[in-house]
Amino acid sequence: MLVFDLVRLMDPDVTPDNTKVHLAAWNGSEDPLQVYFQGQFDDWQAWQTQRNFDQPYVLSLIKMPEQDRWLYAGVYASGGYDTLDDGQHFKYRLKPVKACAEMAGRLMANFTRPGRQSYLEAADYDQDILVHELRPERIHMAEFPGFKKVDLAYRDLNILVRQNSTSWRVALSNVAGVYLVSDPEAGRLYIGSAHGEGGIWSQWSRFIHGSGDDEELMNVIAELGAERARLFRFSILEIADMHASPEDVLDREAHWKGVLLFHGHGYRTG
């Protein structure tokens, strides 16, 4: 089945003849899939360096990691654009077409991108953009990969917490343990632990919301600044049963601080 067959069922006014296809892919500095997860895709797409949306409608597809796989982000009605003072940037007035929004984030398409082109006349390719899958709910970040594979950039943890990702929340809220926060920019690290209700998930969630009860880590952030903290990465060194005593968890934290030479390479306060 063709993606445009579904689109025309939802809104007959949207046709290949009056639509531009935007293939949103890595541009050298930003991954549009991450931008989408952050809820900022509409604004991100509106900024262009050329007059790329010269049709009444734009059908937006976001590149997925799999070959020839694209996420349908929606159809947008174009109300023209504003030119910035430098004359080299344009901000389009794009408004999501409500009738076509139900499948946004749920529809996966198959399409072989023609070279490096990102802006296509739909009439030239509508027969090639195929429906691969229609999911029952909108796509979220990847499912929990297992404790040994946790390695999250700040922005990814932020998305998981704010989306309240079920698989991550269930896994991390049911374990205590010792975690590692690394600062790749400075080559420094911080080792902390979590115990009690909510486990590691609760600890990291409070960090994202700026209300963490790990006083040492919050002091580090206060010293470095919130922007620097966005460079941090989060991983898990060891998990423990939720019934483990705070003393046992703190002992394991001390163990890892010794193993990883924390006192020579870690962030400390006071």
Buried (B, 14 or more C-beta within 10 A) or exposed (E): EBBBEBBBEBBEEBBBEEBBBBBBBEEEEEBBBBBBBBEEBBEBBBEBEEEBBEBBBBBBBBBBEEEEBBBBBBBBBBEEBEEEEEEEBBEBEBEBBEBBBEBBBBBBBBBEBEEEEBBBBBBEBBEBBBBBEEEEEEBBBEEBEEBEEBEBBBBBBBBBBBBEBEBBBEBBBBBBBBBBBBBEEEEBBBBBBBBEEBBBBBBBBBBBEEEBEBEBBBBBBEEBEEEBBEBBBBBBBBBBEBEBEEEBBEEBBBBBBEEBEBEEEBBEEE
